[in-house]
């Protein structure tokens, strides 16, 4: 699986990569349906599908070291600074230590909330296994809980990524290298 930030260098030297805007486009939503996991949308496969590239075209590149913009092509570093990847990843090197700690605190609170939903669904599941009475109704209820878990996970991911990028938007919250 590819990590954020991935791109493909075309034979012409042009870069192919997905931004948040591209991912939210009509074509991006089609690509998202093809991807098995939401995290696949930051990878080379999604880039190749989006731009109709074959497997042999271009060179796959990836960098997860956000300690300096110089680790990336200038075009990508500028796109990061402009917030064009909002919601696509939450790399530590972009935020100052203080902002990163705030982000982790908020993330921890959201994880606790998500864990509570999972625990509730697991409890419901155990009750179904323990009791055969109203079996069908309980299965329907548990199914609703599982759907709630998926919805909660989706909301959690969006919320956490928005928190991260809202912090990054304030230049004072950025690590020295990304100011």
N, C-alpha and C positions, 0 to 999 in steps of 0.2 A: 504494500500500500504506500502511496506517495504522501508526503507531508506538505504542509503549508511552509513555504512558498515554492510551487512548482511552475516551470515554464518550459517551452520548447524553443530551441534556436533553429530557425529555418535556414535552408541553404543560402538564402539571400542575406542572412544576418538579422532579419526581422524576428521579433519575439512573439510567440503565441502564448497567451495566458488568459485565465479567466478572472474577471473582476466581479465584484458584487453585482454591479449593474448588468453585466453579461449573464451572470447566473440567474438573475431575476427576470431576464427577457423571456419571450415566448420560446425561443430555441433553448435557452438555459433550462426552462422547466421541463422540456422534452428530454434533455440530457439527464436531468435529475431523476426522472422516472426510469431511465435506463440503468443508472447507477444503483448498486445494491445498497450501499450505505450513504448517508448524507455526507460523511467525511470523504467519500470518493470524489466529491465535486471540487476538491482542491488538487486532484491528481492529474497525471499525464493522460490517462484514459479519457477523462471528461474533456480535457483540452482537445484531444484528437477527435473525439466525437463532435464537439461543438464546432470546430473549424474544418470538419470533414478531411482530416489528415489520415493517411494510411499509417501503418505501424513503422514503415521504413523512412518516412519523411522527417527530417530534422533530428536534433539531438535533445534527449530528455535531460533537463537540468533541475536541480532542487537545492535549496539552502534553508536550513533551519536555524542558522546562527545569525540572530538579529542584533548582535552586539555592536554592529557597525553597518551603516548603509553601504559602505564600500565592499561589503560581501556580495552585493547584488549589482546587476547591470543598472546603470543610471536611470533608465526608463522605469524599472521596477521600484527602485528606491524612491523616486519621485511619486510614483503611484501610491506607495505605502504612505508617504508623508501627506498625500492628498486625501487619504482615507478611502481609496478605491477598493480596498479589500475588507472593508467593514463587514464584520459578521462571518468572515471566512476562516479565521484563526485568531488565537490569542497568545502570540509569542512573547515570552518574558522580556526579551531584550528591548522592546519598544517603550516600556514604561520605566519611570524612575522607581527606585526601591520603595519609596513611600506610596506611590500610586499602585505599585504591584501588591503591596501589603493590603491596601484598601480593596483592591480587586479580589484577592484571595479571601478576605473576610466576607465579602458579599457572596462570592462563589460558595463558601462553606455554608452560609445560611441557606442558599438555594439547594445545595446538596442535601442538607438536613430535611428540607421540605420535600424534595424528591424521594428521599429514603422513607419518609413517613408514608407517602403514597404507596410505595412498593411494599412496605410492611403491612399496610392496610389490605392490599391485594393478597399478600401471602396469608394473612390471617383468614381472609374470606375463603381462600383455597383450602386451608386446613379444616375449616368448618364444613366445607362441602365434602371432603374426604371422610370426616368423622361422622357425618350424619347423612343417611339416605333419604330422609324426609325432605320434601320439596326440592328434590335433586335438580330437576330441570330449571326451576326458578333460580336456584343458587348458581347454576352454571351460567345462566343468562346474566346474573348479577356479577359474577366473576369476570365474564367476558367484557362487561362494561368497565370493570376495574382495569383490565388489561388495556383496553382502549384508552382509559384515563391515564395509565402509565405512559403509553406512547405519546399522548397529547402533552402530558407533563414533561416528558423528556424533550419533546420538540420546543415547548415553551421555555424550559430550562436552558437549552442550548442557545436559543435566540436571546434570552434575557442576559445570560452570562456574556455572550459576545457583544451585546449592546453596551453592557457595563464597561467592558474592556475598551471598546472603541470610543465611548464617551469620555473615558479617562484619557485616552490617547489624543483626542481632539484638542484638549487643553495642552498647549505647548509646554507649560510648566510641569506637566505630569510625565513628559517624555524623558527617556534616558538621555544623557548628555549627547550621545552619538546621533540621536534622531531629532534633536531640536532644530 
